[in-house]
């Protein structure tokens, strides 16, 4: 029986654009063999779907009726509770603003890392 892989849940507004998004994709490729990876995006689309490593689970925060900041925090807290990650890694300022209160609301024991 193989050991259970630790779970890394990454929060980023989207995977469009340049620097931080590209670096995250490189990081995910390196971690994929040793981690269960979950990527949470604010927007409901992937600009680089072929560049995500196989097995990465993608979740979206978009909602049919925009509920503002509180809606995003609540939705992310539910995802954190459901995924039970070992580490929550937030990338970019806007994601950090949502992730910090969501992590607290979820009462998660996961290590929180902000970038």
Secondary structure as GFF3:
##gff-version 3
##sequence-region A 1 115
A	DSSP	beta_strand	6	12	.	.	.	ID=ss1
A	DSSP	alpha_helix	19	31	.	.	.	ID=ss2
A	DSSP	beta_strand	35	41	.	.	.	ID=ss3
A	DSSP	three_ten_helix	49	51	.	.	.	ID=ss4
A	DSSP	beta_strand	57	60	.	.	.	ID=ss5
A	DSSP	alpha_helix	68	83	.	.	.	ID=ss6
A	DSSP	beta_strand	87	91	.	.	.	ID=ss7
A	DSSP	alpha_helix	93	106	.	.	.	ID=ss8
A	DSSP	beta_strand	111	114	.	.	.	ID=ss9
###
